[in-house]
């Protein structure tokens, strides 16, 4: 068996796919496929990027490999080229401009190019398990299309879920209930050895769920406030890896809704008809209503300190760095990098990306 790993949620999940390739060598993962769909701080263009948006990709017969010199042609940055410097496996671009059917063809092309026989769909957090009506579910598009395309490819496919509840969408109890309903198997527990070499990524990468997974694997436990005031729990269960049949899951999730789509526009319309909006609509609205980024100055530290004290009184143990960036309104790449530098210099006891501690030993 040789497998292609599908990072269902994009670049952050690509990192965890590489971790799982290290932890579970019997999977023989030969390459990782990922969306280029970054936060607006990094790439202020709503939605996932297509191969036409890039320069410097390598064509492997209908599927494109991202190189460290690849870049976007239309402004903004993709985190995928930088990830190639941390991940030894080839990173292939998932392009859904031709919908689920187009992505299924790319997956088959990837399997041909890398002599793969199986697919491993990787999701951190567990929102891929959602039925579609869950109150906290915010961003099902990427996961649903990835899962549907994997099934449509015709290759034997499994889903690996870890970091349960860390994306702030489905709760741990909701994910656990779905895992039980779907007959999931608990197949591994991640250990610090598995994430060695990946920790530096979180000094710059914006993914909260995947960064928090690394923190949990290293033993950090507690209550964390993430972007948009969501609360997640880092407990022992988040380090477990669960396996689910992709076909079974696809038949009982939003993947069934987008199974035969032929354009991204169609995917969005299907989700709007079902849920009232698409994930990309949220980004469009956020971009329209976003304030200009505020350049961090030393006085912002007092604001962050006051917020941290209040958060600790509310039972919060840490904020994500993304949450601190949000609070400081450092909402573009230069401003967010400046804030990271400021926190690293002035609050080194609290600043441990992706965590910003609001409780310290002795507090």
N, C-alpha and C positions, 0 to 999 in steps of 0.2 A: 504493500500500500504506500502510495505517495499522495500527499494532499495539498490542495490550495486552501489557505486560510482566507476567509472573507471577514474583514473588519466591518461589522454591521453598522457601527456608528461613526466611522471615519477614523481620522488619524490617531486619536487617543486609543481606540480599540485596536489599531494596528500595533501599538506598543505592547498591549496585553497579548495580542496574538503571538508576538515574538517571545514574550515571557512564557507562554504556554508551549511554544515550540521547544523551548529550553527545558521546561519541567516535564513535558510528555514527549520524549524523543521518538516513542513508538508510532507517533502520528506521522512522522517523516514529512513535515511541512516544508515544501520546496519554494513557496513564494507567498506573499501576503497581498491581497487586493484591498484597496481602501478608496473611499471618496476623498476628494479634496474639497472639504466643506468646513471652513474655519469660522471662528467667531468673528463678529464684525470688527472687533479690536484689531484683528490680524488682517482680515480680508473684507473690506467694506462693500462687498457685492453679495446680495442675498442669494442663498441656494448653493447647490453643489456646482463645481466647475467641470467643464467638459475638456476633452483632449484638445479641442480647437482653441482653448484659452491659454494653452501652454506653448512654450518653446523649450526644446532640449529633451523631449521624450524619445524613448527608443521603441520602435514598433516591433513587436514579437508576433506578427501575423494576425493583426486585428485586436490586439490588446497592447497597451502602452506601459512601458516601465519608466518610473520616475527616477531621474538621476540627480546627483547633488548639485549639478549646474542648471537643472530645469528651473523655469520661472514663469510667472504669469505675464501675459502680454498686455493686460488691460488694467494694471495697477493692483495694489494689494499684494499680499504674500500668501503662499501656500506653505503649510508646515511640513508637507511631505518631503520636499528635497532635503530639508535639514534632518529629518528623521533617518534618511538613508545613511547618515554618518554615525548613527547609533545602532541601527538594525542591520545585521549581516545578510538577511534574506532579501531577495529582490522585492521591491514595492511596486505594485501594478495599480494603475489608475482605474477606478470604477467610474464610468461615464454613463449617466442615465438620461442623456439628452434624447435617446431613442427608447426611453421607458424600460420596463422590466424585460421585455423581449430582447431589446438591444443589449442589456446587461447580461442576460442569460447566454447570448452568443459570445460576448467577451469572456465569460467564465469558461465556456467550452474551448475557446481559443487559448486561454491561459493553461487549461489542462493539457491541451495538445502541445503547447510550447515547452511545458515543464514536465511532461510525461507523468501527469497526475491522474489518479483514478478516483479520488474522493474529495469531498469538500468539508471543511470545518468552518462553520459560521460562528464568529466570536462576538459576544455582547457583554459589556460590563454594565451592571446596574440591574438588568432584567426587564427593561421596558419592551424588549422584543417579545416577551411572553404575554403582553397585554391583549385582552380581547378587543378593546377599543373604547369601552365606556368608562374606564377608570377615571376618577375625578382628577388625579394628579398627572395624567398622561398629557404631555405637551408636544412631543416630537417623534411621532411614529413613522414618518415618511421614510427616512433612511433605512431603519431596521426592516420595515415591511417590504420595501423593494428589494433589499439584499436577500432576505429570506425567500421571497417569491422567485427571484431570479435563480437562486441556488437550486430550488426544487425544479424550476422549469428547465434547467440545464440538463436534467436527466441523470446527473452523476449522483452516486450515493452520498447523502448529506446528513451531517449531525450538527447540532447547535451546542456550543459550550457557553454557559453563563457563569460569570463570577462577579464578585463585588456586589452582591445582592443589595438593592436599595440605595446604592451610592450615587445614582444619577438624580435622586430627588424627585422621581416621577412615581413609580410604584413603591409602596412601602415594603419593608422586609416581610411583613405578614402576607401581603398580597402576592409577592414573588414566591414565597414559600408555598402558599396555597396552590398557585398555578403549577409549580414544580411537582407537587404531589399529584395534582389532577392529571398531569401529562406523563406521569410515570417516570420522572427524571431519575437518573442515577448520580450519586455523589462519587465522582471519579478521581478527585485529587484535592489536596490542600496545599496552597502555595506557601513557600517558606522564604526567608531572607535570601537564601542562596539563589533562588529563581529570579530575583530582581536585580542581582548584582550587575552593575554596568548600565542599568536603565535609570537610576536615580537622577543623574544630571539633567535628564530631559525636562523634569518638572521645574527647573529654574527658569525655563522660558516657554514651555508648552502650556496652553490654556486649559487643557482637559482637566476638569475637576474629578470626575468619577474614577478615571484611570490613575490619576495622581494619588487620590485618597486610597485606592487599592494598594498602591506601593507602600503608603504610610501604614496601612493596616497590616500588611505582610511583615513589616518591620516591628510590629507590636504596638503601634499607637492605638489607643482605645478612648472613646469618648463621643461627645455630641458636637457636631460641626454645623455651622451655619454657612450655607453656600450662596451662590448668586440668586438674586431675586428672593432673598429671605427664606429659602428652603432649608429644612433641617434634616440631616442624615445622621445615622448612628454607625460608628465604627465598632463592630463587635466581632467575635470569633467567626461567625457564620459568613462574613464577607470574604474570607480567604478561601472558602471552599469553591470547587469547580464542579458544576452540574452538567450532565449531558442529556439532551432531549432529541428525539427524532425530528428532523426538519420537516418531513412530510406531515407528521401528526400535528406539529405546531402550526404549520402553514394552513392547514385545514380549519384551525380553530383560532385564527387571529386575523388582523387586518391585511396580512399577506394575501389572503384569498381575494380581497377586494381589488388589489392592483395586479393580479396575476398575469393578465394578458395585455397590459398597457403598452403602447408603442411610442409614447412621447412623455416627457416630464410634465408638459402642460396637462396631459390626460391624467397622469398620476395626481396632480394637484386638484383637478376638478373632481375626481373620484373621492378624494379625502374631504373636499369642501362639501360635497353632497351628503357625505356620511357624518361629518363632524362639524361642519359650518365654516371651516378654515383649513388651510394647509400650513405646515411648519414654515414655509417660505413666506407666507403672508405675515406671520409674526415678525420675521426678520425685516420685511419691507416696512411694516409699521414702526418697528423699533428704530430703523434707520431714519425714517421721516421725522420721528419725534425726538431723536437724540439731541442732547445739548452738545455744544462744542466741547471737546476735551479740555480739561483743566490741567495745565502744567503743574506738577507737584512742587510745592515749596515747603521749606522746613515746618511752617506753621500747620501744614496738613497733619503732621504727627500728633498734635494736640487733639485734633478732631478724631483721629483714629483711636487714640488713647481713651478718650471719653466714650466712644462707642464700645470699645473692648471692655471697659469697666461695666457698662450697662449690660452687655451681652453676658458677661460672667454672672451678674446678678440674676439673669434669666436662665441660668443653668447651662450656658454654652461653654464648651471647653476650648474651642478654636473656631476661627473663621478660615475659609479658603482664601488664598491670595487673590483669586478671581473676585471674591466678595469684597475684599479690601480695595481692589482696583475700582470696582463698581461704586463703593462708598466715596472714594476720593475723586470720582468722575474723571479718572485717567483713562478715557475710553478710546484712545487711539494708540498705535504701536509705540511711537516715541514717548508719549506720556506714561504708558504702562511700564515701559522699560526704565524710565527715570524713577518711577515710584519703587520698582523692585530694587534699584540701586540704593535709593534713600533708605528703605527699610532694612536692607542688608547691612548698611553702614551704621544706622542709628538704633535699630531694634534687633540686633543679631540674636538675642536670647529668645525672641518670639518668632522671628522670620525663618521658617524652615519649609520652603516650598515643597508641596502645595499648601502647607499648613501655616497659619499665623496664629500662634497660641495666645489666648486671652487669659488662661490660667497657667501659672507657673508653679513649680514646687515651692511651697511656702506661702503662696497667695491665700 
